[in-house]
Amino acid sequence: MLSRRRVISLLGLAAVAGFAALTASDADAQTTGTAATPATSGTHGMGRRQSRRASRHTRRNGRRTTPAAAPAEAAPTK
């Protein structure tokens, strides 16, 4: 006689085996005839992102390399 735990584990193994059989088929992935854009250029949004990122890096590096301005002198207290 099989216990509930044994039956559940057997059902789990059967499900895994069934899933593996489905994913291991000989079907190839569908490919498009020609690429709309070359892989190196990316999309318009990707170009905009790279531009913003480059600007950020430039500003950040400018802050890191320029010496800090002398702090403003505080007004004398009376």
RASULWO-V489234 format. One record per residue. N is the residue number from 1. RES is the residue in one letter. SS is DSSP state (H for helix, E for strand, L for the rest). OMEGA is omega in whole degrees, 0 to 359 (NA if undefined). D_CENTER is the distance of its C-alpha to the mean C-alpha in whole Angstrom. Layout:
<<N/RES/SS/OMEGA/D_CENTER> <N/RES/SS/OMEGA/D_CENTER>>
//
This chain:
<<1/M/L/182/50> <2/L/L/177/46> <3/S/L/179/45> <4/R/H/180/42> <5/R/H/181/40> <6/R/H/180/40> <7/V/H/180/40> <8/I/H/179/37> <9/S/H/177/35> <10/L/H/177/37> <11/L/H/177/35> <12/G/H/178/32> <13/L/H/178/33> <14/A/H/179/34> <15/A/H/179/31> <16/V/H/179/28> <17/A/H/178/31> <18/G/H/179/31> <19/F/H/179/27> <20/A/H/179/27> <21/A/H/179/30> <22/L/H/183/28> <23/T/H/183/25> <24/A/L/181/27> <25/S/L/182/28> <26/D/L/182/29> <27/A/L/177/27> <28/D/L/178/25> <29/A/L/178/22> <30/Q/L/178/23> <31/T/L/177/23> <32/T/L/182/24> <33/G/L/179/27> <34/T/L/179/25> <35/A/L/180/22> <36/A/L/177/22> <37/T/L/177/20> <38/P/L/184/20> <39/A/L/184/17> <40/T/L/184/17> <41/S/L/180/18> <42/G/L/181/15> <43/T/L/179/16> <44/H/H/180/18> <45/G/H/178/15> <46/M/H/178/13> <47/G/H/178/16> <48/R/H/180/17> <49/R/H/180/14> <50/Q/H/179/15> <51/S/H/178/18> <52/R/H/181/18> <53/R/H/179/16> <54/A/H/178/19> <55/S/H/179/21> <56/R/H/181/20> <57/H/H/179/20> <58/T/H/179/23> <59/R/H/181/25> <60/R/H/180/23> <61/N/H/176/25> <62/G/H/179/28> <63/R/H/182/28> <64/R/H/186/28> <65/T/H/180/31> <66/T/L/178/33> <67/P/L/181/36> <68/A/L/178/36> <69/A/L/179/38> <70/A/L/180/41> <71/P/L/179/41> <72/A/L/181/44> <73/E/L/180/47> <74/A/L/179/47> <75/A/L/181/50> <76/P/L/180/53> <77/T/L/182/54> <78/K/L/NA/58>>
//
